[in-house]
Amino acid sequence: MRRSEIHSIGSAIKSFLKESKFDRKLAEVDAVSSWEFIIGKPIARATTSIYIKNETLFVNLSSSIVRNELFMMRNDIIRAMNDHAGRVIVKEIVLK
């Protein structure tokens, strides 16, 4: 039997990821791993852990000064994370 359409392996993988809903998780992992690029080295150094759960970005910080600065910048951070991912992956930020 011969197929009428030929797809590249890349488009087949993207299609599979989208259908199985793994593409969202991959976007979240990419955004978290790009934290230093998005936020900058000085703030990234003060970050002890970062993860996304249920569209909420959780950031643990070792400095209360950095925490206060990030608190005031939280809308800009949400916008930068979503722009980097190319979709809405973060709606809220929790700073600890």
N, C-alpha and C positions, 0 to 999 in steps of 0.2 A: 504494500500500500504506500502511496506517495502523498506527502503532505503538500498542500497548496501554498502554505506560507512558511518562509524560512526566517527564524529569529536568531539574533546573535546570542551568545552565551550570557553576555552582560544584561541584555534586556530580559532574558528568561529568568536570571537571578533576581533582578529588580522586581519583576512581576511576582515571583514566588515570595519575596520578602514582603511585598505590599499585601498580597492575599493572606499571608500568615500573620500579618501585623507585627513583624519583626522590624520593619523599617522605622517605626517610631522609637523603639528601644535603641536601635543603632544611632539614631539622631541624638538621643539623650546621652549615650555613651560618648559620642563624638564631642558634644558640647561640654561635657564634664572634663574630658581629657584636654580640651582646648581652653580650660579655665585661665591658665597663665597668659595665653595670647589675648583672651577677651578682656581680662581685668587688669593685667600688668604684673610684672615680677614682684614689686614690693608688697602688694596685697596678697599675691599668691603665696609668698613666703610665710605670711601670717595665717594662712589657711591650713588647718590640720586635717580636715576631711570635708568632702563635698559629694553630694548625691542628689538625684531627683527621684521623687516618689509621688505619684498621683498629681502630677503637674505642679509640684511644690519643690523648690530648690532649697535644700538644707545645707548650710555652710557653717562649719565649726571653725572658730577663729581663736588664736592664742593672744590676741591683743584687743582690749576693749576700745582703744582709740580707733583701730581699723574697723571694728564692729560698728561704731557710731558713724563713721564716714560712709560705710556701705549701707547703713540704714537710710541715710539721706539720699543715696544714689540708687535705691532699689528699683525704681521704675526704669532708669537707664540700663541697669543690669539685666532686667527682664527683657527689655527691647534688644539688647546686644546678644543675649543668649538665643532668643528666638530668631533674630536675623542670621546668626551664625548657622543655626540648624535649618533655616529655610522653612520653618513651620512653627506653630505655637507648641512649645514643649514645657514652658514655665509660665505659670500665672501668678504665683506667690513666692516669696522668699522668707525663710526662717533663718535668722542669724543667732548662733549660740556662742 
